[in-house]
Amino acid sequence: MISHSELRITWVKPDIEEELWEFSRHPAKQEYYQRHAIDWPEIVAASDNGQLLPYHRSAELGQIKVALSYHSYEDYSRYLAKAKRGYRLNYAKMENDLQRHGELTLKAPIVLAMADDGLLFSGYRRLCLAWNYGIVPYVWLITLNTANRRQPTGSEH
């Protein structure tokens, strides 16, 4: 999908296998996985059935409340101020490439959803790049099955 603006970003399906760190190591996301008893094979299996959807700057994607989207400018500023140097440098490179070339092709950020409870799983820099330039980003929505959930235990991450 292509957003409409003088600057353009073409959003493509992301490779879920490249995002394992977001599941196994990202400290802010572990509570969501535990609360919903989500495991990596489930995310990988559901990824192929994902949907590419527009995500206007908001804490919600349709009826789904998206945690960790940091959609307000104040949240974004605080998040960026705490971000590591490498994180900011990667954003600056994308921003420079967008300005220099006028267009980019990026893997869509990923949102996980269990019914109306969602999580920005990956792609915050890409999401912010689009939002900050007035481009409506597209996200890859992975909907996980809410039926027959196993109960989380204290030993899972």
C-alpha positions in Angstrom: 0.0 0.0 0.0 1.2 3.5 -0.7 0.3 6.5 1.4 -0.5 9.8 -0.2 1.9 12.7 0.4 4.7 14.5 -1.4 6.9 12.0 0.2 6.0 8.4 -0.2 6.4 5.2 1.7 5.5 1.9 0.1 4.7 -0.6 2.9 5.4 -4.3 2.4 4.7 -7.4 4.4 7.4 -7.8 7.1 9.4 -11.0 7.7 8.3 -12.2 11.1 11.5 -14.3 11.6 13.5 -11.0 11.7 11.5 -9.9 14.7 12.3 -12.7 17.2 14.1 -10.3 19.5 10.9 -8.4 20.0 9.3 -11.5 21.4 12.2 -13.0 23.3 14.1 -10.0 24.6 12.1 -6.8 24.6 11.4 -6.1 28.3 8.4 -3.8 27.8 6.5 -6.4 25.9 6.9 -9.5 28.1 3.8 -8.7 30.3 1.6 -8.7 27.2 2.9 -12.1 26.1 2.5 -13.6 29.6 -1.0 -12.1 30.1 -2.2 -13.7 26.9 -0.1 -16.9 27.1 1.4 -16.2 23.6 4.3 -18.2 22.3 6.6 -17.6 19.3 5.3 -20.5 17.1 1.8 -19.0 17.5 3.0 -15.6 16.2 4.9 -17.1 13.3 1.9 -19.3 12.3 -0.6 -16.4 12.5 1.7 -14.0 10.6 0.9 -15.4 7.2 -2.7 -14.5 7.7 -2.0 -10.9 8.7 -3.5 -7.9 7.0 -1.9 -4.7 5.8 -4.0 -1.9 7.3 -3.7 1.9 7.5 -2.9 3.2 11.0 -3.8 6.8 11.6 -1.9 8.4 14.5 -3.9 7.1 17.5 -3.9 4.6 20.4 -6.4 2.5 18.5 -6.4 0.6 15.2 -10.1 0.4 14.5 -11.6 -1.2 17.7 -8.2 -2.5 18.9 -6.4 -0.5 21.7 -2.7 -0.6 20.7 -0.3 -0.6 23.7 3.2 0.9 23.3 2.2 2.9 20.2 3.3 6.2 21.9 1.1 8.0 19.4 1.0 11.4 21.1 3.9 13.8 20.4 4.6 14.0 24.1 5.0 10.2 24.4 7.1 10.2 21.3 9.4 12.9 22.6 9.9 11.1 26.0 10.5 7.8 24.2 13.0 9.3 21.8 14.8 11.1 24.6 15.4 7.8 26.4 16.3 5.8 23.3 19.8 4.6 22.8 22.1 6.4 20.3 21.9 3.5 17.7 18.1 3.7 17.8 18.2 7.5 17.0 20.8 7.0 14.3 18.7 4.4 12.6 15.7 6.7 12.6 17.9 9.6 11.3 19.2 7.4 8.4 15.6 6.5 7.4 14.6 10.2 7.6 17.6 11.3 5.5 16.8 8.6 2.9 13.2 9.7 2.7 14.1 13.4 2.3 16.8 12.7 -0.3 14.9 10.2 -2.4 11.4 11.3 -1.8 10.2 7.7 -1.3 11.1 4.6 0.6 9.9 1.0 0.7 9.7 -0.2 4.2 8.5 -3.3 6.0 5.3 -2.5 7.8 5.3 -2.3 11.5 3.6 -5.2 13.2 0.6 -5.0 15.6 -0.4 -8.2 17.5 -4.1 -8.4 18.5 -6.1 -10.6 20.9 -9.7 -9.4 20.3 -9.6 -5.6 21.1 -6.3 -5.8 23.0 -3.3 -5.0 20.8 0.4 -4.4 21.1 2.8 -2.6 18.7 5.0 -5.6 18.3 7.7 -4.0 16.1 8.4 -1.1 13.8 8.0 2.0 16.1 10.7 4.0 14.2 9.0 3.3 10.8 5.6 4.2 12.3 7.0 7.5 13.7 8.8 8.3 10.5 5.5 8.2 8.6 3.5 10.0 11.3 6.1 12.7 11.7 5.9 13.4 7.9 2.1 13.4 7.7 2.1 10.0 5.9 -0.5 7.5 7.0 1.5 4.3 7.8 0.3 0.8 7.1 0.8 -1.9 9.7 0.8 -5.7 9.5 -2.0 -6.8 11.8 -1.5 -10.3 13.2 -4.7 -11.5 14.9 -4.1 -14.3 17.4 -6.8 -16.8 18.3 -8.5 -16.1 21.5 -10.2 -19.5 21.8 -8.7 -22.3 23.9 -6.0 -20.1 25.5 -3.8 -22.0 27.8 -3.3 -20.4 31.2 0.0 -18.5 31.6 2.4 -19.7 34.2 5.1 -17.8 36.1 7.9 -19.5 34.2 6.9 -18.2 30.8 8.2 -14.9 29.4 
